[in-house]
Amino acid sequence: MSTPEAEAQRRIVNRLRRASGQLNAVIAAVENGGSCRDVVTQLAAVTSALHKAGFAIVSTAMKDCIADPQAAATDDGLTTEELEKLFLMLA
């Protein structure tokens, strides 16, 4: 049985792998003279996948911080202020 942390990590890795595949498609489209519409559409998909992965990472850290603020601050070195900054970097 997997833990919630392991499940969250699996979902994040899957998002990043999907983004990697989409980025490879963008590179191939540019190299092969793909249409502007196709390139930009794929690029938007990559951007969306990366943002979702980033928000999932910050969300997981926020959950950990809420559940046990002391442990979160010592384990990852993240304070609530730092988490807020990370969140805003993605917004």
C-alpha positions as CSV (number, residue, x, y, z in Angstrom):
1,M,0.0,0.0,0.0
2,S,1.5,3.3,-1.0
3,T,1.6,6.3,1.3
4,P,0.0,9.7,0.4
5,E,3.4,11.1,-0.1
6,A,4.5,8.4,-2.5
7,E,1.3,8.8,-4.4
8,A,1.8,12.5,-4.7
9,Q,5.3,12.0,-5.9
10,R,4.2,9.5,-8.5
11,R,1.6,12.0,-9.8
12,I,4.2,14.8,-10.0
13,V,6.7,12.6,-11.8
14,N,4.0,11.5,-14.3
15,R,3.2,15.2,-15.0
16,L,6.9,16.0,-15.5
17,R,7.3,13.0,-17.8
18,R,4.3,14.2,-19.8
19,A,5.8,17.7,-20.0
20,S,9.1,16.2,-21.2
21,G,7.4,14.4,-24.0
22,Q,5.5,17.5,-25.0
23,L,8.7,19.5,-25.0
24,N,10.3,16.9,-27.2
25,A,7.4,17.3,-29.6
26,V,7.8,21.1,-29.6
27,I,11.5,20.7,-30.4
28,A,10.8,18.2,-33.2
29,A,8.1,20.5,-34.6
30,V,10.5,23.4,-34.7
31,E,13.3,21.4,-36.2
32,N,10.9,20.0,-38.9
33,G,9.4,23.4,-39.7
34,G,6.1,22.7,-38.0
35,S,3.3,25.3,-38.3
36,C,3.2,28.2,-35.9
37,R,-0.1,27.0,-34.6
38,D,1.1,23.5,-33.8
39,V,4.3,24.7,-32.1
40,V,2.5,27.2,-29.9
41,T,-0.2,24.7,-29.1
42,Q,2.3,22.2,-27.9
43,L,4.3,24.9,-26.1
44,A,1.2,25.9,-24.2
45,A,0.6,22.3,-23.3
46,V,4.2,22.1,-21.9
47,T,3.7,25.3,-19.9
48,S,0.5,24.0,-18.5
49,A,2.0,20.6,-17.5
50,L,4.9,22.3,-15.8
51,H,2.7,24.7,-13.9
52,K,0.5,21.9,-12.7
53,A,3.5,20.0,-11.5
54,G,4.8,23.0,-9.7
55,F,1.5,23.7,-8.0
56,A,1.3,20.0,-7.0
57,I,4.8,20.2,-5.4
58,V,3.9,23.4,-3.5
59,S,0.5,22.0,-2.5
60,T,2.2,18.9,-1.0
61,A,4.6,21.0,0.9
62,M,1.8,23.2,2.2
63,K,-0.1,20.1,3.4
64,D,3.0,18.9,5.2
65,C,3.5,22.4,6.7
66,I,-0.1,22.5,7.9
67,A,0.0,19.0,9.4
68,D,3.2,19.5,11.2
69,P,4.8,23.0,10.9
70,Q,7.8,22.2,13.0
71,A,8.7,19.1,11.1
72,A,8.2,20.8,7.8
73,A,10.4,23.6,8.7
74,T,13.2,21.3,9.8
75,D,12.8,18.6,7.2
76,D,12.7,20.7,4.1
77,G,13.8,24.0,5.6
78,L,10.6,25.6,4.3
79,T,8.8,28.2,6.3
80,T,5.3,29.3,5.5
81,E,6.8,32.5,4.1
82,E,9.0,30.6,1.8
83,L,6.1,28.4,0.6
84,E,4.2,31.6,-0.1
85,K,7.0,32.9,-2.2
86,L,7.3,29.6,-4.1
87,F,3.6,29.6,-4.8
88,L,3.7,33.2,-6.1
89,M,6.6,32.3,-8.4
90,L,4.2,30.0,-10.2
91,A,1.3,32.3,-10.3
